[in-house]
Amino acid sequence: MNFIKSYKLVEKEQGYDLILFIDSDMDDVEFAQEFSKIDKENIKRLNKNIIDYIKDKFPDKKINMVKIMAGTVLLTSFFYSAPIRAHAAQAPASSITESQSAYNYNIKVSVNGNLQSFSAKPFIYNNVTYVPLYDIGKSIGATVWWNDSSNTVGINKNGNMIAFVRGSSLARVNGVQVKMPNSIVIDRITFAPLRFISENLGYDVNLNSTTQTVNITSPKSQKSNTYTVVAGDSLWKIARKYGISVEELKRANNLTSDNIYPGQSFIIPGKGQATPAPVPKPPSGNNTQWPSVTYVVQSGDTATSIAKKFGVSVQQVLEYNYMEPDQWFDAGDRIAISGYAPRVTTVKPGEDSNAQRTGTAVDWNLEGQYLVKRGDVFTITDVDTGKKFKAQMIGGYNHIDVEPMTVSDTNIMKSIFGNWQWSPRAVVIYHNGMNIAASLSGMPHGVDTIENGVNGHFDLYMKNSSSHSTSTSKVYIQQHQNMVLKAAGQ
């Protein structure tokens, strides 16, 4: 195994991830390109050699995942399943206790009394039952979607929507971010935690330990005038769904507060009796003034909790800040309470047919934050070289936190900067038919969500964007603003 230059063990809650660094005389990009030409048989042989290496080097360590790197480029990764230890076989037949060293495939899945046959066997790992996401979706009649460019998958059923990044321990359920057991990818098949998926789609989940079968059943048929709360619901969302007012919903269910919980059952009063809340109208033309009452979002705030704090409706909070019910607030963000937040219009979707090297200087606070949102994928064009690559907004509120979409996009970005560096460059964002002047720094840092050959994300500024931290150098912020002006041709 002399091709392994070094290794790194990353301790996890239940074991370790092993990162192996390959020794190569070529640079990272060249080596990655050569590695991509290796056929499947050689990949399997390489993996077998690495497994032998792990057994010899780390006999007493519980290795969960192996990542193979050439410098900063991820070549391949796979989940490592060590041989089942002898004492695990002594467990009684009725037990579904998970061996901490391997997957347990001794589990069956039944949907509404019908035993399922999946394209890949379900298994238990870390006491969690996993099933192929596509197959379980097909079994219950759900819609399953995926986006390879952003490495995300999702499943929708009966108005409930679950989405997550492959391998992540976070999911978005009806627009609300919640924790879930990590999804697992094996041979390009996404295995999802069965109980989490089923219960958040409204199904009941029970385990028969005698037959080692997980039973998934539809809830007992409900009358058309009842509703069961799911994760991410609020009284306002439920009332809006059925065309009634929040007060009518509370009155029909003898509710004295706005607090609700998943699994709670509500009576829906007859339709046609509601008096919908009036829809506020935004001011005509450009609005550059904040209303008299504003609020800085705190960690854990929701539209419901903020509305309750100020004695206003959830609908008003969302509409005054140009938001949809499935969007959420960022801690530290300033929002409007007593009227509409400032907003102007200098660019419009569809006005440009292709990416350009000059864009419009769009104010981030007054306009940009409403045009580019978390999860959006767009093209970034370097003003000086004309080189282009795809990127995704993964977060941020004072500016955009962005990651290249693929290893290829990362390589293009690195070729633009030469070396990873904080000094920003003038770039143009092309999104929804708009070219927007911006500034991009070239130093990866902080949170990383996409396997794209670089660890961390990058700062992307528009006009009047600022740092997320008050300690950031004013010189650095001014450099970004200078590059925005350059990208606008000024």
Residue, then its C-alpha position, 0 to 999 in steps of 0.5 A: m500500500n505504498f501509494i497511500k501518502s498519509y491518512k486522517l481519522v475523523e472521530k464520529e459519534q459511533g466510530y471513525d471516518l478514514i481519509l486516505f491521501i494518495d501519493s501522486d507526482m501529478d497535480d490534483v486535477e491531472f491525477a483526478q482525470e487519470f483516476s476517472k479513467i480506471d474501469k470498475e474492476n480496478i476500482k473494486r481491486l483498489n477498494k479491496n486493497i484498502i479494506d486489507y489495509i484497514k484490517d491491518k492498520f486499524p484492527d481495533k477501530k470502527i471505521n464507518m466511511v472511507k474517503i480517498m483524496a488526491g490533495t484536495v480532490l475527492l477521488t472516491s468514497f465508500f461505506y466500510s462494513a467490517p466482518i461481523r464479530a463472532h459474539a453478534a451471532q449469539a443474539p437470540a433469533s427474535s432480536i434485531t439488535e444491530s451489530q456495531s461492526a456491520y449492516n444487519y440485513n435480517i429485516k423485512v418491510s411490509v406496507n399495509g400488510n403486503l411484504q415488499s421486495f425491493s431492488a436492494k435489500p433493506f438493512i439495519y445500521n446503528n439501530v436504524t432501519y434503512v430502505p432504498l428511497y425510490d423503492i419505498g416511494k414506489s411502494i406507498g405511491a409517493t413521488v421521488w425526485w433527485n438532483d445529481s448536480s446538487n446531490t439532493v433527493g426528496i419524496n412527496k406524498n399527500g402534500n407532505m414534502i421531505a428533501f435532504v442532501r445525500g449523506s446528511s443528518l438534516a432534512r427539510v420537512n415541509g420547508v422546516q429543517v429537522k434532524m434525521p438519521n444520516s442517509i446512506v449511499i451504496d452503489r449509487i442507491t440512496f438508502a433512507p431511514l424508514r421510520f423518519i420517512s414514513e412517519n413524516l409522510g403520515y404513516d404509522v410504523n410498528l416493529n414486529s420483533t418476532t418476525q423481524t418485520v417493520n410494518i408500514t400502515s396508512p393511518k386509519s381513514q379519517k373523515s374529510n373534516t379532520y387533519t393530522v399535523v405533520a412536521g413544519d405545520s402551523l395553524w396559519k398554514i393549516a387554515r390557509k390550506y382549507g380556506i378558513s381563518v386561524e380563529e375558526l380553526k382554534r375555536a373548532n378545536n378549543l385551542t387556547s394557544d398557537n402551539i401544535y405538534p406532529g400527530q395532533s388531530f384537528i377538526i376542520p370546520g365546514k368550508g365557506q364559513a371563513t372570512p379570509a384575512p385581508v391581503p396587504k398590498p405592497p407600496s407602488g414603485n420602489n420602497t427604500q424605507w423600513p417601517s416603524v417596527t422591525y425585528v432582528v431574528q433570533s436563533g429558533d424563531t419562526a413566523t408563528s413565534i414572531a407573529k405571536k411576539f408582536g400580536v400580528s398574523v403570520q400572514q402579515v409577517l410573511e407578506y411584509n418580508y416577501m416570503e413563502p410559507d416554506q421559507w425560513f428566517d435566518a438568525g441575525d436577519r432584520i425583518a419588517i413587522s408593521g409594514y413592508a420591508p424595503r425593496v426596489t426593482t432594477v433588474k427583471p427575470g428573463e431580460d437577458s438570454n445568456a451570461q455576460r461579463t458585465g452585469t447590473a449593480v443590484d443592492w443586496n439588501l433592497e433587491g438582491q436577497y429576493l432574487v437569489k435565495r438559498g438552494d438556487v443554482f446559477t452561473i458565475t462568470d469571471v469578468d477578466t477571463g470570461k471563464k464560467f462555472k456553476a455554483q449554489m447558494i447554501g446560506g447567508y443573509n448579509h451576503i451569499d455563501v456559495e459552493p461550486m456544484t461539481v469537482s469540474d466547477t471547482n477546478i475552473m474556479k481554482s484556475i481563475f484564482g490560481n491559488w485559494q486566496w481571500s482577495p476577491r475578483a469581479v464576477v457576474i451572476y447569471h440567474n433566471g435571465m438576469n446578469i448581476a454584478a458581484s464579487l467573489s473571494g477565493m478562500p474556502h472556509g466554514v460549512d461544507t455541504i457539497e462533495n466538489g473537491v474542496n472543503g468549505h464555501f466561498d463569499l459572494y457579495m453584491k452591492n452593499s453586501s456586508s460580512h456575517s461578522t462585525s470583526t471582519s476587516k473593513v478593507y476586505i469588505q471595501q475590496h468586494q465593493n470595488m469588484v462589484l463596481k468593476a463587474a458593473g463596468q464602472 
